[in-house]
Amino acid sequence: MSHPVALMSGPVEVPLQLAAAGDASEHRPLIITLFGLFVVATLVITVWAGRQTKSASDFYAGGRQFTGFQNGLAVSGDYMSAASFLGIAGAIALFGYDGFLYSIGFLVAWLVALLLVAEPLRNSGRYTMGDVLAYRMRQRPVRTAAGTSTIVVSIFYLLAQMAGAGVLVSLLLGITSDAGKIAIVALVGLLMIVYVTIGGMKGTTWVQMVKAVLLIAGTLLITFLILLKFHFNLSDLLGSAASNSGKGAAFLEPGLKYGATATSKLDFISLGIALVLGTAGLPHILIRFYTVPTAKAARKSVIWAIGIIGAFYLMTIVLGFGAAALLKPGDIIASNKAGNTAAPLAALEIGGGAGSTGGAILLAVISAVAFATILAVVAGLTLASSSSFAHDIYANVIRKGEATEQEEVRAARWATVAIGVVSIALGALARDLNVAGLVALAFAVAASANLPTILYSLFWKRFTTQGALWSIYGGLASSVLLVLFSPVVSGKPTSMFPGVDFHFFPLENPGLISIPLGFLLGWLGTVLSKEEPDKGKYAELEVKSLTGTGAH
């Protein structure tokens, strides 16, 4: 998942100072080799999976052949992005306890997904969120709304990932020209198109599984080396981090980042709500539940994901406090103001420091893992948006349910190419921008538009088509507008457009306003609707969602 920690920062940035500090030019062949090995391996997997993709079920849901463990691993790969890997460690390194709160938010979010969404969604739908909404409502308007919301969330997420990939790779390889950076963004986009068009869900799932293993292994290695440095004594690690941070005991207590003002307190509440609720509405996470054969496997996949993701976020605590203990805060900030380079800097330091072979090797490994993470998340996002376009908009709105499976899959592949081209263009334009607001927007839209509609559809008998449309479009519009007129876009030195100021919304995340508004509009649209809900259809959906009877 690019991930929401970029809310406070921007794309995954590895500045030129870091490349120079590690004497990256001397070890550039190693970096290129590691990047190349991952790309070649994943392309082989994609081609192999593509040969087994024969039907729409194979393309959209991997033939529903993945086990709970395999899907849990893939969900983890989809969720744990480079921004969470680098961003959370950076937040902890700079803000101590307040940075750790991000890890808690992400893990709690999976409990919401497990308890409210995973099993009912898998039982009720076929390939997309639109399937669930259209079961008892007017198909064309709700599928159009669901497809629009899915594509908007995915495109903004893709933009952040593409820009992050361009910055990461260009700086590590010493590419400074604009043309070179655009070429790297285009390369990532091309790989993304290949993964999805050839491999479909099968190829994407295996790529995400490989990426999850690499990310856990890389994080585990650095965590082990940091703990070894402090003789596996957490008290010494935390004490050294607090002392070295220059903030003393306050580093281990709440309040360094949030709590200084009423606005910052509200901002944290807003961000927390968006993270916890947004996960259960993210399109590329929702479609993963359709890849397992049974509801039991769907539950197991979420439980495995919670375990894997929980272990990962526990290790980010060691990475973050380890970076704080090993590095001066001024060095981290000089490298990247948001602290995104804390983990690579810690890897460089723990491997022997700048100029050492050990440090360069660890830096190369961490960078390759981050690149692998970006590619896997990009593939998942592209598949979610192209599937929603082909299945919801093309097959059921444009063709009115008369498209064959082959035509639907062909439309999905063409949609993948179109979305890839758009992402390349936007990623190239945003390569030098702070794209924090785009990630914030993706989570805010998911929590504001998708989640209220899903929950109302599954659990409220009176919910109508008008309620669904008001909820989706209202949540979508409010979250987009509030972010556009927030400090994320203008009015601050760290804004996307720092030279202008047209913001009037004081919070950096719109969740506190747009999420309740999404729920409110769904309720209001329903009670004001003259449409009589189909109680028989709701009864069928209730039985299907709770028992799995008749599920695909």
Secondary structure per residue as TSV (DSSP state, phi and psi in degrees):
chain	resnum	aa	ss	phi	psi
A	1	M	-	360.0	104.7
A	2	S	-	-34.9	155.2
A	3	H	-	-130.2	156.4
A	4	P	G	-63.1	-14.7
A	5	V	G	-62.8	-22.3
A	6	A	G	-63.3	-6.0
A	7	L	G	-54.7	-35.6
A	8	M	G	-97.5	1.8
A	9	S	S	-137.8	-68.1
A	10	G	-	141.3	-156.7
A	11	P	S	-69.7	168.9
A	12	V	-	-71.3	108.6
A	13	E	-	-114.0	129.4
A	14	V	-	-120.0	102.6
A	15	P	-	-71.9	169.9
A	16	L	H	-63.4	-32.8
A	17	Q	H	-59.4	-38.4
A	18	L	H	-67.1	-43.8
A	19	A	H	-60.9	-41.3
A	20	A	H	-69.2	-41.0
A	21	A	H	-60.4	-38.4
A	22	G	T	-85.3	6.0
A	23	D	T	50.9	50.0
A	24	A	T	-61.7	-28.3
A	25	S	T	-61.8	-37.2
A	26	E	T	-66.5	-34.0
A	27	H	T	-107.6	15.9
A	28	R	H	-59.7	-36.9
A	29	P	H	-57.4	-36.4
A	30	L	H	-64.9	-43.9
A	31	I	H	-62.4	-46.7
A	32	I	H	-62.6	-38.8
A	33	T	H	-63.3	-44.6
A	34	L	H	-64.7	-43.9
A	35	F	H	-58.7	-47.6
A	36	G	H	-62.2	-40.9
A	37	L	H	-60.4	-43.4
A	38	F	H	-66.3	-44.4
A	39	V	H	-61.8	-45.7
A	40	V	H	-62.8	-45.5
A	41	A	H	-61.0	-43.6
A	42	T	H	-71.0	-32.5
A	43	L	H	-67.1	-38.6
A	44	V	H	-61.6	-45.0
A	45	I	H	-61.0	-42.4
A	46	T	H	-63.5	-44.6
A	47	V	H	-63.9	-42.7
A	48	W	H	-60.2	-45.0
A	49	A	H	-67.3	-36.6
A	50	G	H	-61.7	-33.8
A	51	R	H	-68.0	-19.8
A	52	Q	T	-99.2	0.7
A	53	T	-	-91.1	101.7
A	54	K	-	-111.0	-28.2
A	55	S	S	-128.3	174.4
A	56	A	H	-62.5	-37.5
A	57	S	H	-62.6	-37.8
A	58	D	H	-65.6	-44.2
A	59	F	H	-69.7	-45.1
A	60	Y	H	-81.9	-39.1
A	61	A	H	-128.0	14.0
A	62	G	G	62.5	26.0
A	63	G	G	70.7	9.4
A	64	R	G	51.6	42.2
A	65	Q	-	-107.4	-2.3
A	66	F	-	-84.2	142.7
A	67	T	-	-78.2	169.1
A	68	G	H	-58.6	-40.7
A	69	F	H	-67.4	-45.6
A	70	Q	H	-60.9	-45.0
A	71	N	H	-68.2	-36.3
A	72	G	H	-61.4	-39.6
A	73	L	H	-65.9	-42.1
A	74	A	H	-66.8	-40.6
A	75	V	H	-60.3	-41.8
A	76	S	H	-60.9	-43.6
A	77	G	H	-63.0	-34.1
A	78	D	H	-72.4	-32.1
A	79	Y	H	-89.8	-38.8
A	80	M	S	-86.2	99.3
A	81	S	-	-97.2	174.4
A	82	A	H	-63.2	-31.3
A	83	A	H	-67.5	-35.1
A	84	S	H	-74.4	-38.8
A	85	F	H	-61.0	-48.8
A	86	L	H	-89.8	-36.3
A	87	G	H	-71.1	-43.8
A	88	I	H	-66.4	-43.0
A	89	A	H	-59.0	-40.1
A	90	G	H	-67.1	-40.0
A	91	A	H	-62.7	-42.3
A	92	I	H	-67.4	-41.3
A	93	A	H	-61.2	-33.2
A	94	L	H	-95.7	-32.6
A	95	F	H	-122.1	4.8
A	96	G	T	59.3	-122.1
A	97	Y	H	-56.2	-42.0
A	98	D	H	-62.3	-33.9
A	99	G	H	-68.1	-35.3
A	100	F	H	-63.6	-25.2
A	101	L	H	-61.5	-27.0
A	102	Y	H	-62.3	-43.3
A	103	S	H	-59.8	-41.8
A	104	I	H	-62.7	-44.7
A	105	G	H	-59.6	-43.2
A	106	F	H	-66.1	-38.4
A	107	L	H	-71.5	-43.4
A	108	V	H	-60.5	-33.2
A	109	A	H	-57.2	-32.9
A	110	W	H	-72.1	-26.5
A	111	L	H	-65.5	-38.0
A	112	V	H	-63.5	-44.6
A	113	A	I	-62.2	-40.9
A	114	L	I	-68.6	-45.5
A	115	L	I	-77.4	-32.7
A	116	L	I	-109.9	-28.7
A	117	V	I	-118.2	-46.4
A	118	A	H	-52.3	-60.4
A	119	E	H	-70.3	-50.0
A	120	P	H	-59.6	-37.9
A	121	L	H	-67.4	-43.5
A	122	R	H	-63.4	-38.3
A	123	N	H	-72.5	-32.4
A	124	S	H	-90.0	-30.4
A	125	G	-	-103.9	178.8
A	126	R	S	-115.8	-55.9
A	127	Y	S	-131.2	-30.5
A	128	T	S	-137.4	171.1
A	129	M	H	-61.4	-33.6
A	130	G	H	-59.7	-29.1
A	131	D	H	-61.4	-40.4
A	132	V	H	-67.6	-45.0
A	133	L	H	-67.6	-37.8
A	134	A	H	-78.1	-8.7
A	135	Y	T	-61.7	-38.9
A	136	R	S	-127.4	16.6
A	137	M	S	-129.5	176.7
A	138	R	-	-68.1	122.0
A	139	Q	H	-62.5	-52.8
A	140	R	H	-61.4	-49.0
A	141	P	H	-66.8	-41.1
A	142	V	H	-73.5	-34.3
A	143	R	H	-68.3	-37.6
A	144	T	H	-62.4	-44.5
A	145	A	H	-64.4	-45.4
A	146	A	H	-63.1	-42.3
A	147	G	H	-64.5	-41.7
A	148	T	H	-61.8	-47.0
A	149	S	H	-62.1	-44.5
A	150	T	H	-60.6	-45.3
A	151	I	H	-67.4	-40.4
A	152	V	H	-63.0	-47.3
A	153	V	H	-59.6	-47.5
A	154	S	H	-65.8	-41.1
A	155	I	H	-63.0	-43.2
A	156	F	H	-66.9	-38.0
A	157	Y	H	-64.3	-44.1
A	158	L	H	-60.1	-41.3
A	159	L	H	-58.5	-45.8
A	160	A	H	-62.0	-43.1
A	161	Q	H	-67.4	-42.4
A	162	M	H	-64.5	-44.7
A	163	A	H	-63.6	-41.7
A	164	G	H	-61.5	-42.5
A	165	A	H	-62.8	-41.8
A	166	G	H	-61.2	-44.0
A	167	V	H	-66.6	-47.5
A	168	L	H	-58.3	-53.7
A	169	V	H	-71.9	-42.3
A	170	S	H	-63.1	-38.7
A	171	L	H	-74.5	-37.3
A	172	L	H	-68.7	-32.4
A	173	L	T	-92.3	2.7
A	174	G	T	76.2	22.2
A	175	I	-	-89.1	120.9
A	176	T	-	-114.8	-16.9
A	177	S	S	-75.6	150.9
A	178	D	H	-61.7	-39.8
A	179	A	H	-62.0	-39.4
A	180	G	H	-66.1	-41.6
A	181	K	H	-65.0	-41.5
A	182	I	H	-63.9	-37.9
A	183	A	H	-62.5	-38.3
A	184	I	H	-68.0	-42.8
A	185	V	H	-59.2	-42.0
A	186	A	H	-64.5	-37.2
A	187	L	H	-64.6	-43.6
A	188	V	H	-62.3	-42.2
A	189	G	H	-63.0	-40.1
A	190	L	H	-64.2	-43.8
A	191	L	H	-61.3	-41.3
A	192	M	H	-59.5	-45.7
A	193	I	H	-62.7	-42.5
A	194	V	H	-63.1	-46.6
A	195	Y	H	-54.4	-47.5
A	196	V	H	-80.7	-45.1
A	197	T	H	-66.8	-36.7
A	198	I	H	-87.3	-47.9
A	199	G	H	-90.3	-22.3
A	200	G	H	58.1	-151.5
A	201	M	H	-66.4	-34.6
A	202	K	H	-62.6	-50.6
A	203	G	H	-63.3	-44.1
A	204	T	H	-61.8	-41.4
A	205	T	H	-63.5	-44.2
A	206	W	H	-66.5	-37.3
A	207	V	H	-62.4	-41.6
A	208	Q	H	-67.4	-35.8
A	209	M	H	-64.9	-45.0
A	210	V	H	-61.8	-44.2
A	211	K	H	-61.7	-40.7
A	212	A	H	-62.1	-42.6
A	213	V	H	-62.8	-44.7
A	214	L	H	-62.9	-42.2
A	215	L	H	-66.2	-45.1
A	216	I	H	-63.4	-42.7
A	217	A	H	-64.0	-44.7
A	218	G	H	-64.5	-42.6
A	219	T	H	-65.8	-41.3
A	220	L	H	-62.3	-40.5
A	221	L	H	-61.6	-50.2
A	222	I	H	-66.1	-38.6
A	223	T	H	-60.8	-45.8
A	224	F	H	-60.7	-44.7
A	225	L	H	-66.5	-36.7
A	226	I	H	-68.0	-45.0
A	227	L	H	-62.8	-38.2
A	228	L	H	-60.9	-39.9
A	229	K	H	-58.8	-35.1
A	230	F	T	-105.4	23.8
A	231	H	T	54.9	34.2
A	232	F	T	56.5	29.9
A	233	N	-	-107.4	103.3
A	234	L	H	-63.9	-33.1
A	235	S	H	-63.0	-42.9
A	236	D	H	-64.5	-41.0
A	237	L	H	-60.9	-49.4
A	238	L	H	-66.2	-39.2
A	239	G	H	-64.0	-42.5
A	240	S	H	-65.2	-39.5
A	241	A	H	-63.6	-44.7
A	242	A	H	-63.8	-42.6
A	243	S	H	-67.4	-43.4
A	244	N	H	-73.7	-22.6
A	245	S	H	-71.0	-20.0
A	246	G	T	82.2	3.3
A	247	K	S	-111.9	-4.1
A	248	G	G	63.5	-142.7
A	249	A	G	-62.3	-25.6
A	250	A	G	-62.2	-23.0
A	251	F	G	-65.3	-28.8
A	252	L	G	-98.4	9.2
A	253	E	S	-121.8	159.0
A	254	P	T	-65.7	151.4
A	255	G	T	120.6	-9.0
A	256	L	S	-69.3	-40.3
A	257	K	S	-100.8	-40.5
A	258	Y	S	-117.9	142.6
A	259	G	S	115.6	-11.9
A	260	A	S	-68.8	-35.7
A	261	T	S	-132.0	166.2
A	262	A	H	-63.5	-36.2
A	263	T	H	-64.7	-42.7
A	264	S	H	-66.7	-33.5
A	265	K	H	-65.7	-44.9
A	266	L	H	-64.3	-36.6
A	267	D	H	-63.2	-39.5
A	268	F	H	-67.3	-42.4
A	269	I	H	-60.8	-43.1
A	270	S	H	-62.7	-45.9
A	271	L	H	-63.7	-43.3
A	272	G	H	-61.1	-43.5
A	273	I	H	-61.4	-44.5
A	274	A	H	-63.7	-43.1
A	275	L	H	-66.7	-47.0
A	276	V	H	-67.2	-43.2
A	277	L	H	-88.0	-27.2
A	278	G	H	-67.1	-33.4
A	279	T	G	-57.2	-41.8
A	280	A	G	-73.1	-4.3
A	281	G	G	-119.3	5.6
A	282	L	-	-73.7	125.1
A	283	P	H	-58.5	-42.9
A	284	H	H	-72.9	-17.3
A	285	I	H	-84.3	-40.9
A	286	L	H	-60.4	-41.6
A	287	I	G	-69.4	-16.3
A	288	R	G	-67.9	-26.1
A	289	F	G	-70.4	-15.4
A	290	Y	G	-86.7	-3.3
A	291	T	G	-88.4	-3.6
A	292	V	S	-105.3	153.1
A	293	P	S	-76.5	-25.0
A	294	T	S	-137.3	164.5
A	295	A	H	-64.9	-35.2
A	296	K	H	-61.6	-41.4
A	297	A	H	-66.5	-33.7
A	298	A	H	-63.4	-43.5
A	299	R	H	-62.5	-44.6
A	300	K	H	-61.9	-39.0
A	301	S	H	-63.8	-38.5
A	302	V	H	-70.5	-37.8
A	303	I	H	-64.3	-43.7
A	304	W	H	-61.4	-42.0
A	305	A	H	-62.0	-42.4
A	306	I	H	-59.4	-43.7
A	307	G	H	-64.1	-47.0
A	308	I	H	-67.6	-46.9
A	309	I	H	-65.5	-39.5
A	310	G	H	-60.7	-44.2
A	311	A	H	-62.1	-41.1
A	312	F	H	-62.0	-46.7
A	313	Y	H	-70.7	-27.1
A	314	L	H	-64.6	-38.6
A	315	M	H	-70.1	-29.2
A	316	T	H	-65.0	-24.2
A	317	I	H	-63.2	-45.4
A	318	V	H	-65.6	-41.9
A	319	L	H	-59.6	-46.6
A	320	G	H	-67.1	-51.7
A	321	F	H	-70.3	-30.0
A	322	G	H	-64.2	-43.1
A	323	A	H	-62.5	-40.6
A	324	A	H	-64.3	-34.5
A	325	A	H	-77.2	-32.7
A	326	L	H	-90.5	-25.3
A	327	L	S	-122.7	149.5
A	328	K	-	-75.9	139.6
A	329	P	H	-57.3	-33.2
A	330	G	H	-63.2	-35.9
A	331	D	H	-68.2	-39.7
A	332	I	H	-64.8	-45.9
A	333	I	H	-67.7	-36.4
A	334	A	H	-63.6	-32.6
A	335	S	H	-76.6	-41.9
A	336	N	-	-159.2	123.3
A	337	K	T	-58.1	-32.2
A	338	A	T	-88.0	-5.3
A	339	G	-	84.0	11.6
A	340	N	T	-62.5	-19.4
A	341	T	T	-97.5	11.5
A	342	A	H	-60.3	-45.1
A	343	A	H	-65.3	-48.8
A	344	P	H	-60.3	-39.6
A	345	L	H	-63.1	-39.6
A	346	A	H	-65.0	-40.7
A	347	A	H	-61.8	-42.8
A	348	L	H	-61.0	-43.6
A	349	E	H	-69.3	-44.5
A	350	I	H	-70.9	-22.0
A	351	G	T	-84.4	-6.1
A	352	G	T	134.3	-5.0
A	353	G	S	94.2	177.6
A	354	A	T	-61.2	136.5
A	355	G	T	86.3	-11.4
A	356	S	-	-85.1	151.0
A	357	T	H	-66.5	-41.8
A	358	G	H	-61.3	-43.3
A	359	G	H	-63.9	-41.2
A	360	A	H	-65.5	-38.7
A	361	I	H	-64.3	-47.5
A	362	L	H	-63.6	-38.8
A	363	L	H	-61.7	-43.2
A	364	A	H	-64.2	-41.3
A	365	V	H	-63.4	-47.8
A	366	I	H	-63.2	-39.3
A	367	S	H	-66.4	-41.9
A	368	A	H	-64.1	-39.3
A	369	V	H	-63.4	-41.9
A	370	A	H	-63.3	-40.4
A	371	F	H	-65.9	-41.9
A	372	A	H	-60.7	-39.3
A	373	T	H	-62.2	-44.6
A	374	I	H	-61.9	-45.8
A	375	L	H	-60.8	-42.9
A	376	A	H	-66.2	-42.7
A	377	V	H	-67.3	-40.6
A	378	V	H	-59.8	-43.1
A	379	A	H	-62.6	-42.6
A	380	G	H	-63.8	-41.7
A	381	L	H	-66.2	-41.8
A	382	T	H	-64.6	-41.5
A	383	L	H	-63.1	-41.0
A	384	A	H	-62.0	-46.1
A	385	S	H	-72.7	-39.5
A	386	S	H	-69.5	-36.2
A	387	S	H	-64.6	-42.4
A	388	S	H	-65.5	-40.2
A	389	F	I	-63.7	-49.7
A	390	A	I	-67.6	-45.6
A	391	H	I	-80.4	-43.7
A	392	D	I	-85.2	-52.3
A	393	I	I	-84.8	-51.4
A	394	Y	I	-70.6	-56.1
A	395	A	I	-71.2	-40.1
A	396	N	I	-102.9	-18.9
A	397	V	I	-104.0	-54.9
A	398	I	I	-71.8	-48.1
A	399	R	S	-92.7	-2.2
A	400	K	T	54.5	41.3
A	401	G	T	80.1	7.2
A	402	E	-	-100.4	1.7
A	403	A	-	-74.8	141.4
A	404	T	-	-78.1	166.6
A	405	E	H	-59.8	-40.9
A	406	Q	H	-64.0	-41.3
A	407	E	H	-65.6	-38.0
A	408	E	H	-65.8	-45.3
A	409	V	H	-65.9	-38.2
A	410	R	H	-62.2	-41.5
A	411	A	H	-63.6	-38.5
A	412	A	H	-63.8	-39.8
A	413	R	H	-68.1	-41.2
A	414	W	H	-66.3	-36.4
A	415	A	H	-64.0	-37.3
A	416	T	H	-60.3	-43.8
A	417	V	H	-63.0	-45.0
A	418	A	H	-63.2	-46.0
A	419	I	H	-64.7	-37.1
A	420	G	H	-62.3	-43.9
A	421	V	H	-63.5	-44.6
A	422	V	H	-61.3	-43.4
A	423	S	H	-64.9	-38.8
A	424	I	H	-63.0	-46.2
A	425	A	H	-62.0	-47.9
A	426	L	H	-68.8	-39.6
A	427	G	H	-62.6	-38.6
A	428	A	H	-65.0	-41.3
A	429	L	H	-67.3	-33.4
A	430	A	T	-96.4	11.5
A	431	R	T	-62.1	-26.3
A	432	D	T	-109.7	8.2
A	433	L	S	-97.7	156.4
A	434	N	-	-79.0	110.5
A	435	V	-	-99.0	23.9
A	436	A	H	-55.9	-43.7
A	437	G	H	-62.7	-26.7
A	438	L	H	-69.9	-39.6
A	439	V	H	-70.3	-41.3
A	440	A	H	-58.6	-42.3
A	441	L	H	-63.6	-41.7
A	442	A	H	-59.4	-45.5
A	443	F	H	-70.5	-39.5
A	444	A	H	-64.7	-41.5
A	445	V	H	-65.0	-44.0
A	446	A	I	-60.4	-42.6
A	447	A	I	-76.6	-29.6
A	448	S	I	-85.3	-38.0
A	449	A	I	-104.3	-48.7
A	450	N	I	-76.7	-49.6
A	451	L	H	-63.7	-47.4
A	452	P	H	-57.0	-40.9
A	453	T	H	-67.5	-40.6
A	454	I	H	-63.8	-47.7
A	455	L	H	-65.8	-43.5
A	456	Y	H	-61.6	-41.9
A	457	S	H	-62.9	-39.5
A	458	L	H	-80.3	-31.6
A	459	F	H	-124.5	-1.4
A	460	W	-	-119.6	116.0
A	461	K	T	-64.5	-34.7
A	462	R	T	-83.2	-8.5
A	463	F	-	-57.8	135.3
A	464	T	-	-122.3	173.8
A	465	T	H	-60.4	-43.2
A	466	Q	H	-61.6	-40.3
A	467	G	H	-61.2	-41.5
A	468	A	H	-63.7	-43.7
A	469	L	H	-66.7	-43.6
A	470	W	H	-62.0	-41.1
A	471	S	H	-65.4	-49.5
A	472	I	H	-66.9	-54.6
A	473	Y	H	-69.6	-35.0
A	474	G	H	-67.5	-44.9
A	475	G	H	-64.5	-39.7
A	476	L	H	-64.0	-51.1
A	477	A	H	-65.4	-43.9
A	478	S	H	-66.0	-42.5
A	479	S	H	-67.5	-40.4
A	480	V	H	-63.3	-48.1
A	481	L	H	-64.9	-42.3
A	482	L	H	-66.1	-36.2
A	483	V	H	-69.1	-42.0
A	484	L	H	-58.4	-33.4
A	485	F	T	-108.1	33.5
A	486	S	S	-112.1	171.6
A	487	P	T	-64.5	-14.0
A	488	V	T	-63.9	-35.8
A	489	V	T	-93.6	-39.1
A	490	S	B	-149.8	162.2
A	491	G	S	97.8	-6.0
A	492	K	S	-133.3	157.4
A	493	P	T	-61.1	-27.3
A	494	T	T	-94.1	5.0
A	495	S	S	-71.6	164.6
A	496	M	S	-58.7	-41.7
A	497	F	B	-121.8	81.9
A	498	P	T	-68.5	-18.1
A	499	G	T	-81.3	-8.3
A	500	V	-	-128.1	165.2
A	501	D	-	-143.9	104.0
A	502	F	-	-128.5	20.8
A	503	H	-	-83.9	145.8
A	504	F	-	-130.0	-14.0
A	505	F	-	-90.9	120.5
A	506	P	-	-76.2	-21.1
A	507	L	-	-88.5	148.9
A	508	E	S	-82.0	-20.0
A	509	N	-	-122.2	131.5
A	510	P	-	-85.3	1.1
A	511	G	H	-54.5	-37.2
A	512	L	H	-61.1	-30.1
A	513	I	H	-98.7	-50.4
A	514	S	H	-72.9	-30.5
A	515	I	H	-70.5	-52.4
A	516	P	H	-58.2	-34.6
A	517	L	H	-64.9	-38.5
A	518	G	H	-61.1	-44.6
A	519	F	H	-65.3	-42.7
A	520	L	H	-63.2	-44.0
A	521	L	H	-66.6	-35.0
A	522	G	H	-63.6	-41.3
A	523	W	H	-69.0	-46.5
A	524	L	H	-63.9	-44.0
A	525	G	H	-60.9	-33.4
A	526	T	H	-72.9	-48.4
A	527	V	H	-69.9	-24.2
A	528	L	T	-90.5	-5.9
A	529	S	-	-77.3	143.4
A	530	K	-	-90.8	-3.6
A	531	E	-	-70.8	134.6
A	532	E	-	-91.9	115.9
A	533	P	-	-63.5	145.0
A	534	D	-	-81.6	98.1
A	535	K	H	-67.0	-31.0
A	536	G	H	-64.9	-43.6
A	537	K	H	-64.0	-39.3
A	538	Y	H	-63.5	-41.3
A	539	A	H	-60.9	-41.0
A	540	E	H	-63.9	-43.9
A	541	L	H	-64.6	-39.0
A	542	E	H	-62.6	-47.9
A	543	V	H	-62.3	-43.9
A	544	K	H	-63.8	-44.1
A	545	S	H	-70.0	-33.4
A	546	L	H	-88.6	-28.7
A	547	T	H	-111.1	-21.7
A	548	G	-	84.2	3.4
A	549	T	T	-64.7	124.1
A	550	G	T	80.7	4.0
A	551	A	-	-72.6	154.1
A	552	H	-	-77.1	360.0
